[in-house]
Amino acid sequence: MATTEIYRYLHVNHHSYELDPEGYLVNMKDWSPEVAEALANEEGITLTSEHWEILEVLRNFYARYEMAPAMRPLVKSVRQTLGPEKGRSIHLMRLFPGSPAKVAARLAGLPKPTHCL
């Protein structure tokens, strides 16, 4: 479950967005592609079309299941949606270094995935 504790603000185009202590949006409705770009910039990631298709898979997963997927369900969902070459852990780790499920969920404006440390 997402926290409602405001830790800091993300400033994008003269607007301020509330972030929790782990950098996730406090209010998911604040998400926009511009917010995703700003969050990605903080991670040192330049979003490409490959990143955006993963973010879309994540947002669709959330719309369907009302939760952000942990790594295994994320890989499976990407594989089913985008094919076996993109539905691999190594592909996701290349795009979202560190913890792909957490980083991608954060950039997609979703809460922290369940069962992620």
C-alpha positions as CSV (number, residue, x, y, z in Angstrom):
1,M,0.0,0.0,0.0
2,A,1.3,3.4,-0.9
3,T,2.2,5.8,1.9
4,T,0.6,9.2,2.1
5,E,3.6,10.7,4.0
6,I,5.0,13.6,2.0
7,Y,8.8,13.5,2.0
8,R,9.6,16.0,-0.7
9,Y,8.3,17.6,-3.9
10,L,9.0,17.0,-7.5
11,H,8.9,20.2,-9.6
12,V,7.8,19.9,-13.2
13,N,6.6,22.8,-15.4
14,H,5.7,25.2,-12.5
15,H,3.8,22.4,-10.6
16,S,4.8,20.6,-7.5
17,Y,4.1,16.9,-7.0
18,E,4.2,15.2,-3.6
19,L,6.6,12.2,-3.3
20,D,6.8,9.7,-0.4
21,P,10.1,8.8,1.3
22,E,10.9,6.3,-1.5
23,G,10.2,8.7,-4.3
24,Y,6.8,7.4,-5.3
25,L,3.9,9.8,-6.1
26,V,1.7,10.3,-3.1
27,N,-1.3,10.8,-5.5
28,M,-1.3,8.5,-8.5
29,K,-3.6,10.9,-10.3
30,D,-0.7,13.4,-10.5
31,W,1.1,11.1,-13.0
32,S,1.8,12.4,-16.5
33,P,4.4,11.7,-19.2
34,E,6.2,14.8,-18.0
35,V,6.3,13.6,-14.4
36,A,7.6,10.2,-15.7
37,E,10.4,12.0,-17.6
38,A,11.3,14.0,-14.4
39,L,11.3,10.9,-12.2
40,A,13.4,9.1,-14.8
41,N,15.9,12.0,-15.0
42,E,16.4,11.6,-11.2
43,E,17.2,7.9,-11.8
44,G,19.7,8.9,-14.6
45,I,17.4,7.2,-17.2
46,T,16.5,8.7,-20.5
47,L,13.1,7.3,-21.5
48,T,13.0,5.7,-24.9
49,S,10.2,3.9,-26.8
50,E,11.3,0.7,-25.1
51,H,10.9,2.2,-21.7
52,W,7.5,3.7,-22.6
53,E,6.1,0.3,-23.7
54,I,7.1,-1.2,-20.4
55,L,5.5,1.7,-18.5
56,E,2.3,1.1,-20.5
57,V,2.3,-2.6,-19.6
58,L,2.7,-1.6,-16.0
59,R,-0.1,0.9,-16.0
60,N,-2.4,-1.6,-17.8
61,F,-1.5,-4.3,-15.2
62,Y,-2.4,-1.9,-12.4
63,A,-5.7,-0.9,-14.1
64,R,-6.6,-4.6,-14.3
65,Y,-5.3,-5.9,-10.9
66,E,-5.1,-2.7,-8.8
67,M,-1.6,-3.5,-7.8
68,A,1.9,-2.9,-9.2
69,P,3.5,-6.2,-10.2
70,A,6.6,-7.6,-8.5
71,M,9.4,-8.8,-10.8
72,R,8.1,-12.2,-11.8
73,P,4.6,-11.1,-12.6
74,L,6.1,-8.1,-14.4
75,V,8.3,-10.3,-16.6
76,K,5.3,-12.6,-17.4
77,S,3.1,-9.6,-18.3
78,V,5.7,-8.1,-20.5
79,R,6.3,-11.5,-22.2
80,Q,2.6,-11.9,-22.9
81,T,2.2,-8.4,-24.2
82,L,5.5,-7.6,-26.0
83,G,6.9,-11.1,-26.7
84,P,9.6,-13.4,-25.4
85,E,12.6,-11.2,-26.2
86,K,11.3,-8.2,-24.2
87,G,9.7,-10.4,-21.5
88,R,13.0,-11.3,-19.9
89,S,14.6,-10.1,-16.6
90,I,17.8,-9.1,-18.4
91,H,15.9,-6.8,-20.7
92,L,14.1,-5.1,-17.8
93,M,17.3,-4.8,-15.9
94,R,19.0,-3.1,-18.8
95,L,16.1,-0.6,-19.0
96,F,15.5,-0.1,-15.3
97,P,18.8,-0.8,-13.4
98,G,18.7,-1.9,-9.8
99,S,15.3,-3.2,-9.1
100,P,13.3,-3.1,-12.4
101,A,9.9,-3.7,-10.8
102,K,10.3,-0.9,-8.3
103,V,12.0,1.6,-10.6
104,A,9.5,1.1,-13.4
105,A,6.5,1.3,-11.1
106,R,7.8,4.5,-9.7
107,L,8.2,6.0,-13.2
108,A,4.8,4.7,-14.2
109,G,3.3,6.6,-11.2
110,L,2.2,3.4,-9.4
111,P,2.7,2.5,-5.8
112,K,5.6,0.3,-4.7
113,P,5.1,-3.3,-5.9
114,T,4.0,-5.7,-3.2
115,H,6.7,-8.1,-2.0
116,C,9.5,-5.8,-3.1
117,L,12.1,-4.8,-0.5
